[in-house]
Amino acid sequence: MAYAPLVHQWFDKVWCLPPCDASINELMTEDAQLNGIRTTPVSREEFRAIRNHLLDQFPDIKITVTHTLEQGDTVAFHATVTGSHRKSGAPFQFGGTGLVRFADNHIVESRETWDMLGLLAQIGEVNQEAIPEVLGIQ
């Protein structure tokens, strides 16, 4: 079974407006554990609430999977996220990577890392000029 197309489906169908809750149920097991959205794993229902909040804050968000690599039941991916922030109107673009494990064509676990500092800097929530200074990489 090829699982990489399911990663594309996840981002195309789940991260769209209007929200497609049916796609979450179709692509993810009820007891799946998603790691990376918060500091602790989230369940399907917790994910749904977080996704709805993020879609409200970033109404034109688009997540494009640019690379995948599949081995067995696991797919590694890189994606680019674009859109704008509802409050500030500021546009953004940042990347993320992840590992998604499948069983019976459903997501059972994911581990993702997204450039949240880059997002916050682009929407004006973090002083972008201070980042190199704070990190000592001027």
C-alpha positions as CSV (number, residue, x, y, z in Angstrom):
1,M,0.0,0.0,0.0
2,A,1.3,3.5,-0.9
3,Y,0.7,5.9,2.0
4,A,2.3,9.1,0.6
5,P,-1.0,10.0,-1.3
6,L,-2.8,9.9,2.1
7,V,-0.5,12.5,3.5
8,H,-1.4,14.8,0.5
9,Q,-5.1,14.0,1.1
10,W,-4.8,14.9,4.8
11,F,-3.5,18.4,4.1
12,D,-5.7,19.0,1.1
13,K,-9.0,17.8,2.7
14,V,-8.5,18.5,6.4
15,W,-6.9,22.0,6.2
16,C,-9.5,23.6,4.0
17,L,-12.5,25.8,4.4
18,P,-15.2,25.0,5.1
19,P,-13.7,22.5,7.6
20,C,-14.2,19.0,6.4
21,D,-14.7,17.0,9.7
22,A,-15.6,13.9,7.7
23,S,-12.1,13.7,6.3
24,I,-10.6,13.7,9.8
25,N,-12.7,10.6,10.6
26,E,-11.9,9.0,7.2
27,L,-8.1,9.5,7.5
28,M,-7.3,9.2,11.2
29,T,-8.1,6.6,13.8
30,E,-10.1,7.6,16.9
31,D,-7.2,6.9,19.2
32,A,-4.5,8.4,17.0
33,Q,-1.8,10.5,18.7
34,L,-0.6,13.6,16.9
35,N,2.7,15.1,18.3
36,G,3.8,18.6,17.4
37,I,0.7,20.7,17.6
38,R,1.1,21.0,21.3
39,T,3.8,19.9,23.7
40,T,1.8,16.8,24.5
41,P,0.2,14.4,22.0
42,V,-3.4,15.2,20.9
43,S,-6.3,12.9,20.1
44,R,-8.6,13.2,17.1
45,E,-11.1,15.3,19.0
46,E,-8.4,17.6,20.4
47,F,-7.0,18.0,17.0
48,R,-10.3,18.9,15.5
49,A,-10.7,21.7,18.1
50,I,-7.2,23.0,17.5
51,R,-7.6,22.9,13.7
52,N,-10.9,24.8,13.9
53,H,-9.2,27.5,16.0
54,L,-6.3,27.8,13.6
55,L,-8.6,28.0,10.6
56,D,-10.3,30.9,12.3
57,Q,-7.0,32.7,13.0
58,F,-5.6,31.9,9.5
59,P,-8.7,31.8,7.2
60,D,-6.8,31.3,3.9
61,I,-4.2,28.9,5.1
62,K,-2.8,26.5,2.5
63,I,-0.5,23.6,3.3
64,T,1.3,22.2,0.3
65,V,3.3,18.9,0.7
66,T,6.5,19.4,-1.3
67,H,8.4,16.2,-0.6
68,T,7.5,12.7,0.7
69,L,9.6,9.6,1.4
70,E,7.9,6.4,2.3
71,Q,9.2,3.4,4.2
72,G,6.9,0.6,5.3
73,D,4.0,2.1,7.1
74,T,5.6,5.5,7.7
75,V,5.8,8.6,5.5
76,A,8.2,11.5,6.0
77,F,7.1,14.8,4.5
78,H,8.1,18.4,4.1
79,A,5.4,21.0,3.6
80,T,5.1,24.7,3.0
81,V,2.4,26.7,4.7
82,T,1.1,30.0,3.3
83,G,-1.7,32.4,4.2
84,S,-2.5,35.5,6.2
85,H,-3.3,36.3,9.8
86,R,-6.9,37.4,10.4
87,K,-6.0,39.9,13.1
88,S,-3.0,41.7,11.5
89,G,-3.6,40.8,7.8
90,A,0.1,39.9,7.6
91,P,0.9,37.3,5.0
92,F,3.2,34.4,6.0
93,Q,5.1,31.4,4.6
94,F,6.9,28.8,6.6
95,G,7.8,25.2,6.5
96,G,7.4,22.0,8.4
97,T,8.4,18.4,8.4
98,G,6.9,15.3,9.9
99,L,6.7,11.5,10.2
100,V,3.3,9.9,9.8
101,R,2.6,6.3,10.7
102,F,-0.4,4.5,9.2
103,A,-2.4,1.3,9.9
104,D,-5.2,0.1,7.6
105,N,-5.0,3.4,5.6
106,H,-5.5,5.5,8.7
107,I,-3.1,7.8,10.5
108,V,-2.3,6.3,13.9
109,E,0.6,8.6,14.9
110,S,2.4,11.7,13.7
111,R,5.4,13.6,14.8
112,E,5.7,17.0,13.3
113,T,7.9,20.1,13.6
114,W,6.7,23.5,12.2
115,D,8.5,26.8,12.1
116,M,6.3,28.6,14.6
117,L,8.9,31.2,15.4
118,G,9.0,32.1,11.7
119,L,5.2,32.4,11.7
120,L,5.1,34.5,14.8
121,A,7.8,36.9,13.4
122,Q,6.0,37.3,10.1
123,I,2.6,38.2,11.7
124,G,4.2,40.7,14.1
125,E,4.0,38.7,17.3
126,V,7.8,38.5,17.7
127,N,10.4,41.1,16.9
128,Q,12.0,39.6,13.8
129,E,15.1,41.8,14.0
130,A,15.8,40.6,17.6
131,I,16.0,36.9,16.6
132,P,19.6,37.0,15.2
133,E,20.7,39.2,18.1
134,V,19.2,36.9,20.8
135,L,20.7,33.8,19.1
136,G,24.1,35.5,18.7
137,I,24.2,35.0,14.9
138,Q,24.3,38.6,13.6
